[in-house]
Amino acid sequence: MPTYEYVCAACGHQLEQFQTFSEKPLTICPKCKKKKLQRQFGTGAAILFKGSGFYETDYRSEGYKSAAKADASPPAESKPETPKPAEAKPASPKKGSKD
């Protein structure tokens, strides 16, 4: 059952209401009792599963699942390449030295 959001045009009261898809929208504000309650557009269109046991990946395609497994598997054992220390160059004699 989706949750719909309502706002009263008279007093500004906001509320959320669980309703089936076939139920008619509420019209009377529970706070001021005026017939100015309006259901907000764009909300309540999607069903949101909350709680343990509902995962975003539960209904993915088999191709997506196999690609995700390939990405998640550890890479083949390979030692990381360590940079070689720079080789020391022989010091060049300075001009004007007696050696």
C-alpha positions in Angstrom: 0.0 0.0 0.0 1.5 3.4 -1.0 1.8 6.3 1.3 0.2 9.6 0.0 1.1 13.1 1.2 -1.7 15.6 1.8 -1.7 19.3 2.4 -4.6 21.5 3.6 -5.0 24.6 1.5 -6.9 26.3 4.3 -4.6 25.8 7.4 -1.4 24.3 5.8 -1.6 21.1 7.8 0.5 18.3 6.3 -0.1 14.5 6.8 0.8 11.2 5.3 -1.8 8.5 4.8 -1.6 4.8 3.8 -4.2 4.1 1.1 -4.8 1.4 -1.5 -4.6 2.4 -5.1 -8.4 2.2 -5.5 -9.3 4.4 -2.5 -10.5 7.9 -3.3 -8.3 10.8 -2.1 -9.1 12.4 1.3 -10.8 15.8 1.1 -11.5 16.8 4.7 -8.6 18.1 6.8 -8.4 16.4 10.2 -7.1 19.5 11.9 -9.5 22.3 10.7 -12.3 20.1 9.4 -12.6 22.1 6.1 -12.9 20.4 2.7 -9.6 21.8 1.5 -7.3 18.8 1.7 -5.3 18.2 -1.5 -3.2 15.1 -2.3 0.3 16.1 -3.5 1.3 15.1 -7.0 4.5 13.1 -7.6 4.5 11.4 -4.2 3.3 8.0 -3.4 3.8 6.8 -6.9 6.5 4.2 -6.0 6.2 1.5 -3.5 9.1 1.5 -1.0 10.0 -1.7 0.7 11.5 -1.1 4.1 12.9 -3.5 6.6 15.3 -6.5 6.6 15.0 -8.9 3.7 14.5 -6.3 0.9 17.6 -5.5 -1.1 18.0 -3.4 -4.2 19.7 -6.3 -6.0 17.0 -8.9 -5.3 15.4 -8.5 -8.7 18.4 -7.8 -10.9 18.9 -9.7 -14.2 21.2 -12.7 -14.3 23.6 -10.8 -16.6 23.9 -8.0 -14.0 24.5 -10.5 -11.2 27.2 -12.4 -13.0 29.0 -9.1 -13.9 28.7 -8.0 -10.2 30.3 -11.2 -9.1 33.1 -10.8 -11.5 33.8 -7.3 -10.2 33.6 -8.4 -6.6 35.9 -11.4 -6.9 39.4 -10.8 -5.7 42.0 -10.3 -8.5 44.3 -13.2 -9.4 47.3 -13.4 -7.0 49.9 -11.1 -8.3 52.6 -9.4 -6.4 52.4 -5.6 -6.7 55.4 -4.3 -8.6 57.7 -2.4 -6.3 59.6 0.4 -7.8 63.3 -0.3 -8.1 65.6 2.1 -6.2 67.4 4.6 -8.4 70.8 3.4 -9.3 73.6 5.6 -7.9 75.5 7.3 -10.6 79.2 7.8 -10.1 80.0 11.3 -9.2 81.6 13.2 -12.0 84.7 15.1 -11.1 84.3 18.8 -10.8 86.2 21.0 -13.1 89.2 22.5 -11.5 89.8 19.7 -9.0 93.2 18.2 -8.7 92.1 14.6 -8.6 
